[in-house]
Amino acid sequence: MKIRLAIQSDLPAINDIYNQAVRKRYCTADLDEITLEQRIKWFEGHQPNQYPVFVAVENDRLIGWICYSAYRAGRRALQSAAEVSYYIDEEHLQKGIGSQLMQFAIDEAPKYQFKSLFAILLAENLASLKLLEKFGFERWGLMPHVADIDGETCDHLYYGRRV
């Protein structure tokens, strides 16, 4: 597996993988699939020198991705903190790809002057919680019962770590 910067032509695969998570429920707070046009706008906000998107590629196929995103963009006191988001193709789950991507993101964070990484997730996303804890993330925040997934409420969690 190779990890590299995402390019525009990766967007259909990035979007397909994300929409797998939308359909599964509890892997993202999005309830509706994201269109390719929405994904293009999202990508434009992830400049490679500031908030890059990285993809995992195996046999010329994109099988997962991870990115940094701004936390409260424009507030300079918070520019050393970045949200990290990651998604793995459902055919490649439980193969260590998430671990490889997370280690890569932690290792790369200082190059972008990030001192803290955090993830925002739903409490029912046990696989993601396990991954974050494996890499030393701790619960930094809880927003109880704020997410409504198909009529059921669940907690929204913030997990973070210093790098």
N, C-alpha and C positions, 0 to 999 in steps of 0.2 A: 504494500500500500504506500502511496505517495501523498503527501500533504503539500498543497500549493495555494497561491492566491487565486481566488475566483476571478473569472472573466465573464464578460457579457454572455457568451455562448453557453455558460453553465446555468444560466437562470432557469430555463425550463426544468432541468433536473433538480435544482435547488427547490423550485416551487413544487414540483411533484412530491418530493420527500416531505416538505412542510405540510402539504395537504394530506398526506397519509396520517400525520399527527392530528390534524383537524378532525379527520373522520374517526379516529380512534377515541376521541374525547379524553379529557383530563391530561393531555400532553401539551396543550396550549389553551389559552383562554379564548382563542378565536373559535367561533362556532360555525362560521361560514368559510368555505374555501377561498383562498386568495387567488386573484386573477394574475395572469402573467404581466399585465399592465401595472398592477399594484406592486408586483415584485420588482419590476424595472425601476419604479420610483423609489422603492425601499433601497435598492442597490445603489442608486445615485447618491443616497445619503450615507453610504458606507465607503468613503474614500480610502483607498489602500494605504495612504500615508497616515491616516488618523484612526479610522474604525474599519479595519479590513475584514473581509469575509475569506475564510479558508475552506478549501474542499479536500475531501479524502477521495482519491481515485485509485481504483484497482482494475487492471486489465482494460484500461481506457474507459471505465464506467465510473461515474460519480456515485459514491455510496454513502456519503455523509458530508456534513458541513458544520462549521462553527464560526461565530462572528463576535466581535466586540461592538457594543452600541453605547452611545452617549447616555449618561445619566443626568437628567435635567440640563439639557443642552444650553449652552450660553452662560451658565453659572460657573465662573472660573474657579471658584473654590472647590468645585466638584469634578474638575476635568481630569484628575488623576484616578478617578473611579470609573470602571466600565462594566456594563452588564455583559455577560457572556451567555450566548444562546447556541444550542446545538441540536442537531436532528440527524438520525441515522435511517437509511433506507430499511424498511421493514424486513426485507430479505437478508439483511446483514446484521440484525440485532444479535446480541450475546456473543459477538466475535471479538470484542475488545476494541472496536473502532472508536466508540465514545471515549474510552480511556486514552487512546492514542491522541485523539483530537484535544481532549482536555489538557493532557500533559503538554502538548504543543502550545496551546493558548497560554498556559501558565508560564512556560519558558519564554514565549515571545512577548509577554506583557511589558517587561521593562523597556523594550525597544520603542514602545509607544508611550512611555512615561506613565504607565498605569501602576499604581501602588496598591490598589484594591480591585478585586474582581468580585462580582456578585451575580447571582442568578435569581430570577423571579419565577416561581413555579407554583403549581397547584399541589396541595398536600396529598392528593391521591396518586400523584406521579411517583410511585415508589422506586422505579428504576432510576429516575433522575436523582432522587434523594440519595440513593445508595451511591451513585457515581460521585455526586458532590462531596459526600462524607468521606469517600475513599481518598479524595484529593484535599482533604483538610478544610473544606468549607464547613462553616457552622451556621446555625440559625441566628440571623441578625434581626429578623422581624416577622411578625405574624399579623395578618389582617383576617380576623375570623369571619367566616361565613359571607365573604363578599362576592364570591364567584357563584353564578347560577348556571349550571350545566344541565340543560334539559329538565328544569324544574327542581333540581337538587342543588343545595348550596354546599360549598366547600371552602376551605381556608386557602388563602393566598400567602405564600411564604417568600421571605427573602433569605437567601443563604449567601454568605460571603467569606472571603479570606483575604489576607494581605499577601502580596507577592514580593 
